[in-house]
């Protein structure tokens, strides 16, 4: 058998080696890009990233959903609350907290409605609770779990299935979310005293 540098076997073998080498490089680059994307999403969404993994059952689907949230929320015209709005919301919150003692179920429902009002004022569209929570997770990933838990208690309260202790927990969760959304800490702002 006469084999030289130009024989078809050598040329085909060299092409296969080059192709395998190029595929290995492409695979390594894609893997590095995927790792970078995963790290960015995990850093951005924190515990919500892990919740998405559980919900969607795969990293690829969870990351696609989280990236979709980012694209969706990017289209919103979000803003901070004005000083006047903040004052109005603080007054409403004080009133709701004061009513909790005598009417805990009603106060929790009002707290949920107030949070939804603040979200709308900030520029988040209405819609289902799941959509609001998903939208909110883009900028408040560490608060969205509290929002979900508080809403779950509120829904159960609407069916008269939540205990007073659960309603108190919901109010605490809503208060944390309220403070984050209006960018106010309870201790920093003058508050009305509960009667």
N, C-alpha and C positions, 0 to 999 in steps of 0.2 A: 504494500500500500504506500503510495507516494503522497506524503502530507507536507505542504509548505505553508508559509505564512498567509498565502491567499486562498488556501483550500476552503471549501464551503463549511467543513466541520469546525475549523478554527474561527471563521467569521461568525457562524451561528453561535458557537460557544461563547465568544467574546460579547456578542450582543445579549445573550442570556445573562451573563455575569453583570454587564452594565445595567440591564433592566432590573435585575434583582437588587443591585446596589441602589438604584434610583428609587425603587419601591420602598426599600428600607429607610432611606432618607426621608421620603414623603411621609411614611408612617410615623417616624420619629418627630417630624415637624408637626404633624397633625396631633399627635399625642401631647406634645408640649403646649400647643395652642389650646387643646381641650383642658389640660391641667390649669393653664392660666385663666381660662374662662370659668372653670369650676371655682378656683380660688377667689376670683373677683365676685362671683355671685354669692359664694359662701360668706365672704367678708361684707358684702352689701346687705344681704338678707339675714345673716346670723341664724338664730333658731328657726326662722321661717324657711330657710333652705332645707333644714332637716325635716321639718313638717311637710314640705313639698315632696321630698324623697319618699316619705311614708305614704303620702296621698297618691302620688302618681306611680309608685312602684318601680321606677327606674330613674337613673341619673339623667339620661338623655331627655326623657319626657318632662321631668321636673325642671331641668334647666331651660328647656324650650318654653315652658309655662312661665317661669320667672322672667325670662328675657321678653316674653310677650307682655307681661305686666309693665316692665320698664318702658317698652315702646308705647303702650297705651297711655301710661301716666305722663310720658313725655309730651303728649298732645294737650294735656290740661293746662289751663292758665291758673296755676296755684299762687296764692298770696298769703301773707300773714294777716291776722285780724288787726283792725285799726284800734286805736286807743278807745274810741267810743264803743266799738263792738266789744272789746275786751271788758270794759266797765259794765256793759249790759249783760254779758255772759256771766261775769262774776256775781252780779246781783241775782240773776236767775239761779245760778248754782247755790248761792247762799239760801235762797228761798226753798229750793228743792231739798237741801240738807236739813233745813229746819222742819220741813214736813215729814221727813223720814221717821221721826219719833212716833207720830200719831198715825201715819199712813205709809208704812215702808214699801208696800207693793206699788202704790201709786207714785211714790218718789223715785223708785228704781225705773219705772216706765218713763217718767219725765226726764230722768238723767239720760236714758238711752236716746230719747227724742232730742235732748239738748246736744248730745254728742253728734247726732246726725245733722242738726242745724249748723253746728260749727264746721263740720266737714263740708257742707254745701257752701257756706260763706267763704271757706278757704279755697274753694274751686273744685272740690271733688264732686262728680255728678252723683245723682241719686241712683236708684237701682236696687237690686236685691242686696241683702246683708252680705252674702258671700262675695259679691262684686265689690262692695264698699271695703270689705276687709282686705281683699286682694289688692285693691288700689292703694289703700292705706299702707299696706306692707312695704311698698316701695320706699316711703320716707320714714315710716315708723315701724320697722320690722320687729323691734323688741317690745312694742306695745300691742301688736295685733293679736297675740295670744290672749292678753288680758281683755281685749275688746271682744274676742270670741267667747271667752268664759263668762264675761258679764252679760253678753247678749243671750247666751244659753240660759242663764238664770232668769233673765227678763222674760224670755219666752215661757219658761216653766212657771214663772210668777203669773203670767197671763192666764195660765190654766189652773192657777191656785195650787201649784205643786211645789213651791219653793218655801223653805223654812225662813224664819226671821234672820237666822244666822247667815244663810245663803244670800239673803237680800242685803245684809250688811256687807258681806264680801263683795257683792256686785257694786255697791256704792263706793267701796274703797277702790275697786278696779276702775270704775268710771272716773273717780276723782283723779287718779294718776293720769288717765288718758286726757281728761279735761285740762289739767295743768300743762300737759305736753302740747296740746293743740292750741291753747290760748297763750302759751309761752309765759306762764305765770306760776310761781310757787305759792302755795297757800300761806306759808310762813312769811313770805316777802310782801304780800299784799295785805292791806287792811281789810279785815273781814267783819261782816256783821255777826254779832253774837246770837246764837240760837236761844230762843226763849224757853 
